[in-house]
Amino acid sequence: MTPITPGSTTRYRLVVAESAGELARQTAQALASEIDQVLAQRDRAQIALAGGETPKATYRLLGQQHLPWDRVDVLLGDERWVPSEDPSSNARMLRETLMAELPGSKACLHPVPTQLASPEQGAAAYADLLQQLCGDFPPVLDVVLLGLGDDGHTASLFPGTTAPGVRDRSVTLGEGKGLPRVSLTAPTLSAARRVVFLVSGAGKVQALQRLLDPEESPLRTPAKLVQPTTETEVLILADQEAAAGVSP
Ligand SMILES: O=C(O)[C@H](O)[C@@H](O)[C@H](O)[C@H](O)COP(=O)(O)O
């Protein structure tokens, strides 16, 4: 594993919404616009979406956007290693939000195959899928939507675990919140053409401040490891609660 060095030159654009509801609307619009732009130039779009609680309202609104969803490959930024019907499954959450009804239900969801015998097999299978859809390492996704944990993790790159330091493959094992996980790695997240963070709630104030701090250590805040190689800025969509500690 490559040592993680503090500091980054990543440029962030922070957009603050007045409420959680407005944040969901703005995020759904931003994602729909990004997908639209990709599909104007290519046959298919590959996106990776965050799990957790925050994006649910966004995904319900995104699934109502009139896009050619059958041309959109939806992957997961990370997945808990649980059966697909488990309440903590991110794929289940996507089926119940983004894909709950037309037109979003036409999207091509590619869940992490948690029916396989082990997380190791699941990670290897997901890496093969990413190579098929997005090319050799690092695979290039069109859009990645990421959440931000109050401890500075994103996807399943949790501080104090080995996952953030994995740089030689596209998918890795992780552990967090008491569950084994499969996660896209920092190089894969960084290779995406467009990276969007979605951050909501007072509990994320410190994590967001640290994410925006160029001197913050990725060891303490692994979300800092998402550093787009395409020099594009990272868009951070937050509500006023989460952005309360950010100096104007
Ligand atoms: O599977 C997961 O848990 C997510 O992918 C994870 O990275 C999430 O985005 C953050 O933990 C924020 O979660 P909340 O939105 O629930 O605060």
The ligand as an SDF file (V2000), in Angstrom:
LIG
                    3D

 17 16  0  0  0  0  0  0  0  0999 V2000
  -22.7250    2.6280    2.5710 O   0  0  0  0  0  0  0  0  0  0  0  0
  -22.5630    3.6930    3.1530 C   0  0  0  0  0  0  0  0  0  0  0  0
  -22.7250    3.8480    4.3660 O   0  0  0  0  0  0  0  0  0  0  0  0
  -22.2410    4.9200    2.3490 C   0  0  0  0  0  0  0  0  0  0  0  0
  -21.8390    4.7310    1.1300 O   0  0  0  0  0  0  0  0  0  0  0  0
  -21.3940    5.8270    3.1730 C   0  0  0  0  0  0  0  0  0  0  0  0
  -20.1740    6.2050    2.6380 O   0  0  0  0  0  0  0  0  0  0  0  0
  -22.2540    7.0580    3.4020 C   0  0  0  0  0  0  0  0  0  0  0  0
  -22.2650    7.8400    2.2200 O   0  0  0  0  0  0  0  0  0  0  0  0
  -21.7630    7.8750    4.5600 C   0  0  0  0  0  0  0  0  0  0  0  0
  -21.6080    6.9990    5.6700 O   0  0  0  0  0  0  0  0  0  0  0  0
  -22.7690    8.9590    4.9080 C   0  0  0  0  0  0  0  0  0  0  0  0
  -23.9470    8.2780    5.2930 O   0  0  0  0  0  0  0  0  0  0  0  0
  -25.3130    9.0880    5.6990 P   0  0  0  0  0  0  0  0  0  0  0  0
  -25.7870    9.7350    4.4230 O   0  0  0  0  0  0  0  0  0  0  0  0
  -26.2200    8.0140    6.1820 O   0  0  0  0  0  0  0  0  0  0  0  0
  -24.9160   10.1090    6.7360 O   0  0  0  0  0  0  0  0  0  0  0  0
  1  2  2  0
  2  3  1  0
  2  4  1  0
  4  5  1  0
  4  6  1  0
  6  7  1  0
  6  8  1  0
  8  9  1  0
  8 10  1  0
 10 11  1  0
 10 12  1  0
 12 13  1  0
 13 14  1  0
 14 15  2  0
 14 16  1  0
 14 17  1  0
M  END
$$$$
